[in-house]
Amino acid sequence: MSTALETTGFLLGVASWLITGASLGNDYWKISSVSGSVVINIRQYENLWHSCAKSSTGVAECRDFQSLLDLPGHIQASRALMIIALLLGLASMVISLLGLKCIKIGKATSETKGKITVVGGVLFILAGLCVMICCSWYAARIVQEFNNPMFGGTSFELGTGLFMGWGGASLAILGGLLLTCACKRAQSDKPKSGYNPANHSKPMYSLGTKSEPEGRAYV
């Protein structure tokens, strides 16, 4: 059972890493809102790297963010969190692969491979938390600006990239939990070493007639 949990957790971690990478490259992190608009000639959308505008004829024009220091703080932090998440995910995939029971490497014992698997699971969880914080923070800013009546800029709504990020983060956290639980389950199934009175044979005593003491002669 622990082997199945390890394999499932590892596959979920790999899928989360791929989805997170696709989310980072997705153009639609936020899309201009059509609420209250009668005629829409241009649709705007942005991600962490550039801003785009698409006309009604289907022609899109994108402009990269020129200066990193001019960007809002949440975009800078989101970039850093996503990159850290991808690096953690890559490291966790390599470490978890080495810790799987179906992979034989050298003379590693089951206890050593279990510890390696736990490290990989923890890294998967950390990667998922980074993506979750990034997407939630970015989405909170969008909702805050959308509900602010004093905001004079373009109102945006949540885009596809955010939902992909949330999905990848959920898979990463779930995969990490499965990896750690698989190791704990394997340790609990391991027989405990120690003194067990049932494993020791009881001493055998032979029943015999007790010899009468010989009489002593007194002078």
Biotite code that builds the C-alpha atoms (Angstrom):
import biotite.structure as struc

atoms = struc.array([
    struc.Atom([0.000, 0.000, 0.000], chain_id="A", res_id=1, res_name="MET", atom_name="CA", element="C"),
    struc.Atom([2.833, 2.430, 0.794], chain_id="A", res_id=2, res_name="SER", atom_name="CA", element="C"),
    struc.Atom([4.351, 1.859, -2.654], chain_id="A", res_id=3, res_name="THR", atom_name="CA", element="C"),
    struc.Atom([1.062, 2.825, -4.316], chain_id="A", res_id=4, res_name="ALA", atom_name="CA", element="C"),
    struc.Atom([0.853, 5.981, -2.188], chain_id="A", res_id=5, res_name="LEU", atom_name="CA", element="C"),
    struc.Atom([4.428, 6.923, -3.069], chain_id="A", res_id=6, res_name="GLU", atom_name="CA", element="C"),
    struc.Atom([3.838, 6.437, -6.784], chain_id="A", res_id=7, res_name="THR", atom_name="CA", element="C"),
    struc.Atom([0.571, 8.367, -6.725], chain_id="A", res_id=8, res_name="THR", atom_name="CA", element="C"),
    struc.Atom([2.130, 11.222, -4.774], chain_id="A", res_id=9, res_name="GLY", atom_name="CA", element="C"),
    struc.Atom([5.085, 11.395, -7.134], chain_id="A", res_id=10, res_name="PHE", atom_name="CA", element="C"),
    struc.Atom([2.862, 11.474, -10.231], chain_id="A", res_id=11, res_name="LEU", atom_name="CA", element="C"),
    struc.Atom([0.704, 14.206, -8.690], chain_id="A", res_id=12, res_name="LEU", atom_name="CA", element="C"),
    struc.Atom([3.857, 16.215, -7.945], chain_id="A", res_id=13, res_name="GLY", atom_name="CA", element="C"),
    struc.Atom([5.055, 15.912, -11.529], chain_id="A", res_id=14, res_name="VAL", atom_name="CA", element="C"),
    struc.Atom([1.637, 16.963, -12.837], chain_id="A", res_id=15, res_name="ALA", atom_name="CA", element="C"),
    struc.Atom([1.591, 19.954, -10.483], chain_id="A", res_id=16, res_name="SER", atom_name="CA", element="C"),
    struc.Atom([5.012, 21.080, -11.691], chain_id="A", res_id=17, res_name="TRP", atom_name="CA", element="C"),
    struc.Atom([3.886, 20.943, -15.320], chain_id="A", res_id=18, res_name="LEU", atom_name="CA", element="C"),
    struc.Atom([0.657, 22.824, -14.579], chain_id="A", res_id=19, res_name="ILE", atom_name="CA", element="C"),
    struc.Atom([2.553, 25.460, -12.582], chain_id="A", res_id=20, res_name="THR", atom_name="CA", element="C"),
    struc.Atom([4.928, 26.024, -15.490], chain_id="A", res_id=21, res_name="GLY", atom_name="CA", element="C"),
    struc.Atom([1.994, 26.341, -17.890], chain_id="A", res_id=22, res_name="ALA", atom_name="CA", element="C"),
    struc.Atom([0.321, 28.784, -15.505], chain_id="A", res_id=23, res_name="SER", atom_name="CA", element="C"),
    struc.Atom([3.419, 30.977, -15.349], chain_id="A", res_id=24, res_name="LEU", atom_name="CA", element="C"),
    struc.Atom([3.518, 31.216, -19.145], chain_id="A", res_id=25, res_name="GLY", atom_name="CA", element="C"),
    struc.Atom([-0.219, 31.785, -19.525], chain_id="A", res_id=26, res_name="ASN", atom_name="CA", element="C"),
    struc.Atom([-1.160, 35.256, -20.795], chain_id="A", res_id=27, res_name="ASP", atom_name="CA", element="C"),
    struc.Atom([-4.516, 35.456, -19.048], chain_id="A", res_id=28, res_name="TYR", atom_name="CA", element="C"),
    struc.Atom([-3.851, 36.109, -15.379], chain_id="A", res_id=29, res_name="TRP", atom_name="CA", element="C"),
    struc.Atom([-6.364, 38.939, -15.455], chain_id="A", res_id=30, res_name="LYS", atom_name="CA", element="C"),
    struc.Atom([-8.804, 39.996, -18.183], chain_id="A", res_id=31, res_name="ILE", atom_name="CA", element="C"),
    struc.Atom([-10.557, 43.325, -18.603], chain_id="A", res_id=32, res_name="SER", atom_name="CA", element="C"),
    struc.Atom([-14.116, 43.204, -17.334], chain_id="A", res_id=33, res_name="SER", atom_name="CA", element="C"),
    struc.Atom([-17.067, 43.552, -19.716], chain_id="A", res_id=34, res_name="VAL", atom_name="CA", element="C"),
    struc.Atom([-19.486, 44.395, -16.902], chain_id="A", res_id=35, res_name="SER", atom_name="CA", element="C"),
    struc.Atom([-21.551, 47.467, -17.795], chain_id="A", res_id=36, res_name="GLY", atom_name="CA", element="C"),
    struc.Atom([-20.046, 47.812, -21.279], chain_id="A", res_id=37, res_name="SER", atom_name="CA", element="C"),
    struc.Atom([-22.338, 47.937, -24.279], chain_id="A", res_id=38, res_name="VAL", atom_name="CA", element="C"),
    struc.Atom([-19.752, 47.856, -27.076], chain_id="A", res_id=39, res_name="VAL", atom_name="CA", element="C"),
    struc.Atom([-16.331, 46.301, -26.579], chain_id="A", res_id=40, res_name="ILE", atom_name="CA", element="C"),
    struc.Atom([-13.700, 47.173, -29.153], chain_id="A", res_id=41, res_name="ASN", atom_name="CA", element="C"),
    struc.Atom([-10.560, 46.216, -27.218], chain_id="A", res_id=42, res_name="ILE", atom_name="CA", element="C"),
    struc.Atom([-10.059, 43.447, -24.677], chain_id="A", res_id=43, res_name="ARG", atom_name="CA", element="C"),
    struc.Atom([-7.061, 43.784, -22.362], chain_id="A", res_id=44, res_name="GLN", atom_name="CA", element="C"),
    struc.Atom([-5.307, 41.002, -20.481], chain_id="A", res_id=45, res_name="TYR", atom_name="CA", element="C"),
    struc.Atom([-2.102, 40.724, -18.450], chain_id="A", res_id=46, res_name="GLU", atom_name="CA", element="C"),
    struc.Atom([0.188, 38.251, -16.741], chain_id="A", res_id=47, res_name="ASN", atom_name="CA", element="C"),
    struc.Atom([3.364, 38.624, -14.706], chain_id="A", res_id=48, res_name="LEU", atom_name="CA", element="C"),
    struc.Atom([5.504, 39.512, -17.721], chain_id="A", res_id=49, res_name="TRP", atom_name="CA", element="C"),
    struc.Atom([3.546, 41.637, -20.179], chain_id="A", res_id=50, res_name="HIS", atom_name="CA", element="C"),
    struc.Atom([0.299, 43.425, -20.924], chain_id="A", res_id=51, res_name="SER", atom_name="CA", element="C"),
    struc.Atom([-1.694, 42.750, -24.084], chain_id="A", res_id=52, res_name="CYS", atom_name="CA", element="C"),
    struc.Atom([-4.618, 44.308, -25.934], chain_id="A", res_id=53, res_name="ALA", atom_name="CA", element="C"),
    struc.Atom([-6.767, 42.446, -28.436], chain_id="A", res_id=54, res_name="LYS", atom_name="CA", element="C"),
    struc.Atom([-9.005, 44.278, -30.848], chain_id="A", res_id=55, res_name="SER", atom_name="CA", element="C"),
    struc.Atom([-12.378, 43.126, -32.127], chain_id="A", res_id=56, res_name="SER", atom_name="CA", element="C"),
    struc.Atom([-10.700, 42.027, -35.373], chain_id="A", res_id=57, res_name="THR", atom_name="CA", element="C"),
    struc.Atom([-8.607, 39.477, -33.473], chain_id="A", res_id=58, res_name="GLY", atom_name="CA", element="C"),
    struc.Atom([-5.286, 41.324, -33.699], chain_id="A", res_id=59, res_name="VAL", atom_name="CA", element="C"),
    struc.Atom([-3.378, 41.256, -30.404], chain_id="A", res_id=60, res_name="ALA", atom_name="CA", element="C"),
    struc.Atom([-0.521, 43.540, -29.412], chain_id="A", res_id=61, res_name="GLU", atom_name="CA", element="C"),
    struc.Atom([1.614, 42.846, -26.329], chain_id="A", res_id=62, res_name="CYS", atom_name="CA", element="C"),
    struc.Atom([4.013, 45.076, -24.456], chain_id="A", res_id=63, res_name="ARG", atom_name="CA", element="C"),
    struc.Atom([6.572, 43.671, -22.026], chain_id="A", res_id=64, res_name="ASP", atom_name="CA", element="C"),
    struc.Atom([7.050, 45.326, -18.670], chain_id="A", res_id=65, res_name="PHE", atom_name="CA", element="C"),
    struc.Atom([10.198, 47.370, -19.171], chain_id="A", res_id=66, res_name="GLN", atom_name="CA", element="C"),
    struc.Atom([11.532, 47.942, -15.673], chain_id="A", res_id=67, res_name="SER", atom_name="CA", element="C"),
    struc.Atom([11.357, 45.534, -12.765], chain_id="A", res_id=68, res_name="LEU", atom_name="CA", element="C"),
    struc.Atom([11.628, 48.343, -10.204], chain_id="A", res_id=69, res_name="LEU", atom_name="CA", element="C"),
    struc.Atom([8.623, 50.164, -11.664], chain_id="A", res_id=70, res_name="ASP", atom_name="CA", element="C"),
    struc.Atom([6.345, 47.180, -11.155], chain_id="A", res_id=71, res_name="LEU", atom_name="CA", element="C"),
    struc.Atom([3.941, 46.957, -8.211], chain_id="A", res_id=72, res_name="PRO", atom_name="CA", element="C"),
    struc.Atom([5.196, 45.020, -5.227], chain_id="A", res_id=73, res_name="GLY", atom_name="CA", element="C"),
    struc.Atom([2.720, 42.156, -5.602], chain_id="A", res_id=74, res_name="HIS", atom_name="CA", element="C"),
    struc.Atom([3.875, 41.456, -9.162], chain_id="A", res_id=75, res_name="ILE", atom_name="CA", element="C"),
    struc.Atom([7.531, 41.377, -8.127], chain_id="A", res_id=76, res_name="GLN", atom_name="CA", element="C"),
    struc.Atom([6.718, 39.054, -5.235], chain_id="A", res_id=77, res_name="ALA", atom_name="CA", element="C"),
    struc.Atom([4.551, 36.850, -7.470], chain_id="A", res_id=78, res_name="SER", atom_name="CA", element="C"),
    struc.Atom([7.387, 36.446, -9.955], chain_id="A", res_id=79, res_name="ARG", atom_name="CA", element="C"),
    struc.Atom([9.769, 35.417, -7.195], chain_id="A", res_id=80, res_name="ALA", atom_name="CA", element="C"),
    struc.Atom([7.290, 32.974, -5.638], chain_id="A", res_id=81, res_name="LEU", atom_name="CA", element="C"),
    struc.Atom([6.526, 31.271, -8.949], chain_id="A", res_id=82, res_name="MET", atom_name="CA", element="C"),
    struc.Atom([10.195, 30.856, -9.833], chain_id="A", res_id=83, res_name="ILE", atom_name="CA", element="C"),
    struc.Atom([10.974, 29.520, -6.353], chain_id="A", res_id=84, res_name="ILE", atom_name="CA", element="C"),
    struc.Atom([8.042, 27.109, -6.670], chain_id="A", res_id=85, res_name="ALA", atom_name="CA", element="C"),
    struc.Atom([9.351, 25.743, -9.977], chain_id="A", res_id=86, res_name="LEU", atom_name="CA", element="C"),
    struc.Atom([12.841, 25.266, -8.526], chain_id="A", res_id=87, res_name="LEU", atom_name="CA", element="C"),
    struc.Atom([11.462, 23.546, -5.428], chain_id="A", res_id=88, res_name="LEU", atom_name="CA", element="C"),
    struc.Atom([9.266, 21.355, -7.603], chain_id="A", res_id=89, res_name="GLY", atom_name="CA", element="C"),
    struc.Atom([12.198, 20.306, -9.764], chain_id="A", res_id=90, res_name="LEU", atom_name="CA", element="C"),
    struc.Atom([14.301, 19.460, -6.714], chain_id="A", res_id=91, res_name="ALA", atom_name="CA", element="C"),
    struc.Atom([11.443, 17.563, -5.086], chain_id="A", res_id=92, res_name="SER", atom_name="CA", element="C"),
    struc.Atom([10.871, 15.472, -8.212], chain_id="A", res_id=93, res_name="MET", atom_name="CA", element="C"),
    struc.Atom([14.517, 14.394, -8.318], chain_id="A", res_id=94, res_name="VAL", atom_name="CA", element="C"),
    struc.Atom([14.646, 13.666, -4.573], chain_id="A", res_id=95, res_name="ILE", atom_name="CA", element="C"),
    struc.Atom([11.324, 11.812, -4.549], chain_id="A", res_id=96, res_name="SER", atom_name="CA", element="C"),
    struc.Atom([12.380, 9.704, -7.521], chain_id="A", res_id=97, res_name="LEU", atom_name="CA", element="C"),
    struc.Atom([15.480, 8.593, -5.627], chain_id="A", res_id=98, res_name="LEU", atom_name="CA", element="C"),
    struc.Atom([13.377, 7.707, -2.599], chain_id="A", res_id=99, res_name="GLY", atom_name="CA", element="C"),
    struc.Atom([10.811, 5.520, -4.359], chain_id="A", res_id=100, res_name="LEU", atom_name="CA", element="C"),
    struc.Atom([10.880, 1.875, -3.324], chain_id="A", res_id=101, res_name="LYS", atom_name="CA", element="C"),
    struc.Atom([10.744, 0.720, -6.932], chain_id="A", res_id=102, res_name="CYS", atom_name="CA", element="C"),
    struc.Atom([14.037, 2.510, -7.673], chain_id="A", res_id=103, res_name="ILE", atom_name="CA", element="C"),
    struc.Atom([17.131, 0.674, -6.485], chain_id="A", res_id=104, res_name="LYS", atom_name="CA", element="C"),
    struc.Atom([20.176, 2.851, -5.861], chain_id="A", res_id=105, res_name="ILE", atom_name="CA", element="C"),
    struc.Atom([23.265, 1.426, -4.238], chain_id="A", res_id=106, res_name="GLY", atom_name="CA", element="C"),
    struc.Atom([22.786, -0.148, -0.832], chain_id="A", res_id=107, res_name="LYS", atom_name="CA", element="C"),
    struc.Atom([20.219, 2.290, 0.503], chain_id="A", res_id=108, res_name="ALA", atom_name="CA", element="C"),
    struc.Atom([18.046, 0.784, 3.201], chain_id="A", res_id=109, res_name="THR", atom_name="CA", element="C"),
    struc.Atom([14.289, 1.146, 3.429], chain_id="A", res_id=110, res_name="SER", atom_name="CA", element="C"),
    struc.Atom([14.678, 3.599, 6.303], chain_id="A", res_id=111, res_name="GLU", atom_name="CA", element="C"),
    struc.Atom([17.055, 5.791, 4.288], chain_id="A", res_id=112, res_name="THR", atom_name="CA", element="C"),
    struc.Atom([14.774, 5.783, 1.247], chain_id="A", res_id=113, res_name="LYS", atom_name="CA", element="C"),
    struc.Atom([11.845, 6.663, 3.494], chain_id="A", res_id=114, res_name="GLY", atom_name="CA", element="C"),
    struc.Atom([13.667, 9.734, 4.808], chain_id="A", res_id=115, res_name="LYS", atom_name="CA", element="C"),
    struc.Atom([14.515, 10.776, 1.243], chain_id="A", res_id=116, res_name="ILE", atom_name="CA", element="C"),
    struc.Atom([10.856, 10.431, 0.269], chain_id="A", res_id=117, res_name="THR", atom_name="CA", element="C"),
    struc.Atom([9.769, 12.597, 3.207], chain_id="A", res_id=118, res_name="VAL", atom_name="CA", element="C"),
    struc.Atom([12.194, 15.341, 2.133], chain_id="A", res_id=119, res_name="VAL", atom_name="CA", element="C"),
    struc.Atom([10.777, 15.238, -1.384], chain_id="A", res_id=120, res_name="GLY", atom_name="CA", element="C"),
    struc.Atom([7.220, 15.392, -0.048], chain_id="A", res_id=121, res_name="GLY", atom_name="CA", element="C"),
    struc.Atom([7.998, 18.402, 2.140], chain_id="A", res_id=122, res_name="VAL", atom_name="CA", element="C"),
    struc.Atom([9.533, 20.212, -0.844], chain_id="A", res_id=123, res_name="LEU", atom_name="CA", element="C"),
    struc.Atom([6.402, 19.501, -2.887], chain_id="A", res_id=124, res_name="PHE", atom_name="CA", element="C"),
    struc.Atom([4.276, 21.011, -0.119], chain_id="A", res_id=125, res_name="ILE", atom_name="CA", element="C"),
    struc.Atom([6.482, 24.110, 0.054], chain_id="A", res_id=126, res_name="LEU", atom_name="CA", element="C"),
    struc.Atom([6.278, 24.534, -3.721], chain_id="A", res_id=127, res_name="ALA", atom_name="CA", element="C"),
    struc.Atom([2.496, 24.267, -3.590], chain_id="A", res_id=128, res_name="GLY", atom_name="CA", element="C"),
    struc.Atom([2.295, 26.835, -0.806], chain_id="A", res_id=129, res_name="LEU", atom_name="CA", element="C"),
    struc.Atom([4.419, 29.278, -2.827], chain_id="A", res_id=130, res_name="CYS", atom_name="CA", element="C"),
    struc.Atom([2.088, 28.994, -5.817], chain_id="A", res_id=131, res_name="VAL", atom_name="CA", element="C"),
    struc.Atom([-0.999, 29.224, -3.611], chain_id="A", res_id=132, res_name="MET", atom_name="CA", element="C"),
    struc.Atom([0.249, 32.405, -1.924], chain_id="A", res_id=133, res_name="ILE", atom_name="CA", element="C"),
    struc.Atom([1.212, 33.942, -5.270], chain_id="A", res_id=134, res_name="CYS", atom_name="CA", element="C"),
    struc.Atom([-2.113, 33.289, -7.000], chain_id="A", res_id=135, res_name="CYS", atom_name="CA", element="C"),
    struc.Atom([-4.201, 34.234, -3.965], chain_id="A", res_id=136, res_name="SER", atom_name="CA", element="C"),
    struc.Atom([-2.307, 37.500, -3.466], chain_id="A", res_id=137, res_name="TRP", atom_name="CA", element="C"),
    struc.Atom([-2.608, 38.410, -7.161], chain_id="A", res_id=138, res_name="TYR", atom_name="CA", element="C"),
    struc.Atom([-6.314, 37.553, -7.172], chain_id="A", res_id=139, res_name="ALA", atom_name="CA", element="C"),
    struc.Atom([-6.934, 39.575, -4.003], chain_id="A", res_id=140, res_name="ALA", atom_name="CA", element="C"),
    struc.Atom([-5.502, 42.677, -5.678], chain_id="A", res_id=141, res_name="ARG", atom_name="CA", element="C"),
    struc.Atom([-7.746, 42.162, -8.703], chain_id="A", res_id=142, res_name="ILE", atom_name="CA", element="C"),
    struc.Atom([-10.850, 41.800, -6.540], chain_id="A", res_id=143, res_name="VAL", atom_name="CA", element="C"),
    struc.Atom([-9.860, 44.816, -4.441], chain_id="A", res_id=144, res_name="GLN", atom_name="CA", element="C"),
    struc.Atom([-9.481, 47.046, -7.498], chain_id="A", res_id=145, res_name="GLU", atom_name="CA", element="C"),
    struc.Atom([-12.675, 45.698, -9.063], chain_id="A", res_id=146, res_name="PHE", atom_name="CA", element="C"),
    struc.Atom([-14.753, 46.488, -5.965], chain_id="A", res_id=147, res_name="ASN", atom_name="CA", element="C"),
    struc.Atom([-13.145, 49.883, -5.370], chain_id="A", res_id=148, res_name="ASN", atom_name="CA", element="C"),
    struc.Atom([-15.524, 52.590, -6.688], chain_id="A", res_id=149, res_name="PRO", atom_name="CA", element="C"),
    struc.Atom([-12.727, 55.179, -6.561], chain_id="A", res_id=150, res_name="MET", atom_name="CA", element="C"),
    struc.Atom([-10.444, 53.158, -8.847], chain_id="A", res_id=151, res_name="PHE", atom_name="CA", element="C"),
    struc.Atom([-10.121, 55.041, -12.122], chain_id="A", res_id=152, res_name="GLY", atom_name="CA", element="C"),
    struc.Atom([-8.283, 52.451, -14.205], chain_id="A", res_id=153, res_name="GLY", atom_name="CA", element="C"),
    struc.Atom([-9.516, 49.467, -16.150], chain_id="A", res_id=154, res_name="THR", atom_name="CA", element="C"),
    struc.Atom([-11.387, 46.889, -14.099], chain_id="A", res_id=155, res_name="SER", atom_name="CA", element="C"),
    struc.Atom([-10.096, 43.357, -14.482], chain_id="A", res_id=156, res_name="PHE", atom_name="CA", element="C"),
    struc.Atom([-11.434, 39.912, -13.629], chain_id="A", res_id=157, res_name="GLU", atom_name="CA", element="C"),
    struc.Atom([-9.708, 36.646, -12.702], chain_id="A", res_id=158, res_name="LEU", atom_name="CA", element="C"),
    struc.Atom([-8.090, 34.893, -15.640], chain_id="A", res_id=159, res_name="GLY", atom_name="CA", element="C"),
    struc.Atom([-7.318, 31.323, -16.617], chain_id="A", res_id=160, res_name="THR", atom_name="CA", element="C"),
    struc.Atom([-3.713, 31.468, -15.398], chain_id="A", res_id=161, res_name="GLY", atom_name="CA", element="C"),
    struc.Atom([-4.813, 31.953, -11.790], chain_id="A", res_id=162, res_name="LEU", atom_name="CA", element="C"),
    struc.Atom([-7.097, 28.929, -11.842], chain_id="A", res_id=163, res_name="PHE", atom_name="CA", element="C"),
    struc.Atom([-4.324, 26.841, -13.361], chain_id="A", res_id=164, res_name="MET", atom_name="CA", element="C"),
    struc.Atom([-2.011, 28.010, -10.600], chain_id="A", res_id=165, res_name="GLY", atom_name="CA", element="C"),
    struc.Atom([-4.506, 27.085, -7.898], chain_id="A", res_id=166, res_name="TRP", atom_name="CA", element="C"),
    struc.Atom([-4.948, 23.664, -9.462], chain_id="A", res_id=167, res_name="GLY", atom_name="CA", element="C"),
    struc.Atom([-1.198, 23.069, -9.650], chain_id="A", res_id=168, res_name="GLY", atom_name="CA", element="C"),
    struc.Atom([-0.743, 24.189, -6.042], chain_id="A", res_id=169, res_name="ALA", atom_name="CA", element="C"),
    struc.Atom([-3.461, 21.825, -4.835], chain_id="A", res_id=170, res_name="SER", atom_name="CA", element="C"),
    struc.Atom([-1.898, 18.884, -6.660], chain_id="A", res_id=171, res_name="LEU", atom_name="CA", element="C"),
    struc.Atom([1.536, 19.708, -5.251], chain_id="A", res_id=172, res_name="ALA", atom_name="CA", element="C"),
    struc.Atom([0.278, 19.847, -1.666], chain_id="A", res_id=173, res_name="ILE", atom_name="CA", element="C"),
    struc.Atom([-1.741, 16.640, -2.115], chain_id="A", res_id=174, res_name="LEU", atom_name="CA", element="C"),
    struc.Atom([1.212, 14.830, -3.682], chain_id="A", res_id=175, res_name="GLY", atom_name="CA", element="C"),
    struc.Atom([3.531, 15.936, -0.887], chain_id="A", res_id=176, res_name="GLY", atom_name="CA", element="C"),
    struc.Atom([1.085, 14.725, 1.761], chain_id="A", res_id=177, res_name="LEU", atom_name="CA", element="C"),
    struc.Atom([0.788, 11.334, 0.066], chain_id="A", res_id=178, res_name="LEU", atom_name="CA", element="C"),
    struc.Atom([4.573, 10.953, -0.018], chain_id="A", res_id=179, res_name="LEU", atom_name="CA", element="C"),
    struc.Atom([4.966, 11.763, 3.664], chain_id="A", res_id=180, res_name="THR", atom_name="CA", element="C"),
    struc.Atom([2.011, 9.575, 4.667], chain_id="A", res_id=181, res_name="CYS", atom_name="CA", element="C"),
    struc.Atom([3.409, 6.670, 2.661], chain_id="A", res_id=182, res_name="ALA", atom_name="CA", element="C"),
    struc.Atom([6.665, 6.828, 4.620], chain_id="A", res_id=183, res_name="CYS", atom_name="CA", element="C"),
    struc.Atom([4.885, 6.992, 7.975], chain_id="A", res_id=184, res_name="LYS", atom_name="CA", element="C"),
    struc.Atom([2.683, 4.061, 7.003], chain_id="A", res_id=185, res_name="ARG", atom_name="CA", element="C"),
    struc.Atom([5.719, 1.999, 6.053], chain_id="A", res_id=186, res_name="ALA", atom_name="CA", element="C"),
    struc.Atom([7.342, 2.771, 9.410], chain_id="A", res_id=187, res_name="GLN", atom_name="CA", element="C"),
    struc.Atom([4.197, 1.812, 11.322], chain_id="A", res_id=188, res_name="SER", atom_name="CA", element="C"),
    struc.Atom([3.982, -1.524, 9.469], chain_id="A", res_id=189, res_name="ASP", atom_name="CA", element="C"),
    struc.Atom([7.581, -2.347, 10.346], chain_id="A", res_id=190, res_name="LYS", atom_name="CA", element="C"),
    struc.Atom([7.817, -4.842, 13.220], chain_id="A", res_id=191, res_name="PRO", atom_name="CA", element="C"),
    struc.Atom([9.120, -3.278, 16.373], chain_id="A", res_id=192, res_name="LYS", atom_name="CA", element="C"),
    struc.Atom([12.272, -4.698, 17.826], chain_id="A", res_id=193, res_name="SER", atom_name="CA", element="C"),
    struc.Atom([12.378, -5.343, 21.539], chain_id="A", res_id=194, res_name="GLY", atom_name="CA", element="C"),
    struc.Atom([11.732, -7.883, 24.184], chain_id="A", res_id=195, res_name="TYR", atom_name="CA", element="C"),
    struc.Atom([8.547, -9.835, 23.713], chain_id="A", res_id=196, res_name="ASN", atom_name="CA", element="C"),
    struc.Atom([7.800, -12.467, 26.331], chain_id="A", res_id=197, res_name="PRO", atom_name="CA", element="C"),
    struc.Atom([5.693, -14.411, 23.852], chain_id="A", res_id=198, res_name="ALA", atom_name="CA", element="C"),
    struc.Atom([8.705, -14.930, 21.593], chain_id="A", res_id=199, res_name="ASN", atom_name="CA", element="C"),
    struc.Atom([10.741, -16.587, 24.314], chain_id="A", res_id=200, res_name="HIS", atom_name="CA", element="C"),
    struc.Atom([10.096, -20.174, 25.257], chain_id="A", res_id=201, res_name="SER", atom_name="CA", element="C"),
    struc.Atom([9.181, -20.800, 28.804], chain_id="A", res_id=202, res_name="LYS", atom_name="CA", element="C"),
    struc.Atom([11.647, -22.859, 30.802], chain_id="A", res_id=203, res_name="PRO", atom_name="CA", element="C"),
    struc.Atom([10.771, -26.508, 30.982], chain_id="A", res_id=204, res_name="MET", atom_name="CA", element="C"),
    struc.Atom([10.825, -28.190, 34.357], chain_id="A", res_id=205, res_name="TYR", atom_name="CA", element="C"),
    struc.Atom([10.907, -31.950, 34.735], chain_id="A", res_id=206, res_name="SER", atom_name="CA", element="C"),
    struc.Atom([8.764, -33.407, 37.401], chain_id="A", res_id=207, res_name="LEU", atom_name="CA", element="C"),
    struc.Atom([10.386, -36.111, 39.426], chain_id="A", res_id=208, res_name="GLY", atom_name="CA", element="C"),
    struc.Atom([9.962, -37.801, 42.780], chain_id="A", res_id=209, res_name="THR", atom_name="CA", element="C"),
    struc.Atom([11.633, -36.060, 45.559], chain_id="A", res_id=210, res_name="LYS", atom_name="CA", element="C"),
    struc.Atom([14.084, -38.375, 47.213], chain_id="A", res_id=211, res_name="SER", atom_name="CA", element="C"),
    struc.Atom([13.680, -38.849, 50.885], chain_id="A", res_id=212, res_name="GLU", atom_name="CA", element="C"),
    struc.Atom([16.663, -37.768, 52.939], chain_id="A", res_id=213, res_name="PRO", atom_name="CA", element="C"),
    struc.Atom([18.687, -40.640, 54.183], chain_id="A", res_id=214, res_name="GLU", atom_name="CA", element="C"),
    struc.Atom([18.584, -41.270, 57.851], chain_id="A", res_id=215, res_name="GLY", atom_name="CA", element="C"),
    struc.Atom([21.566, -40.272, 59.829], chain_id="A", res_id=216, res_name="ARG", atom_name="CA", element="C"),
    struc.Atom([23.095, -42.491, 62.503], chain_id="A", res_id=217, res_name="ALA", atom_name="CA", element="C"),
    struc.Atom([23.679, -40.913, 65.788], chain_id="A", res_id=218, res_name="TYR", atom_name="CA", element="C"),
    struc.Atom([26.105, -42.406, 68.240], chain_id="A", res_id=219, res_name="VAL", atom_name="CA", element="C"),
])
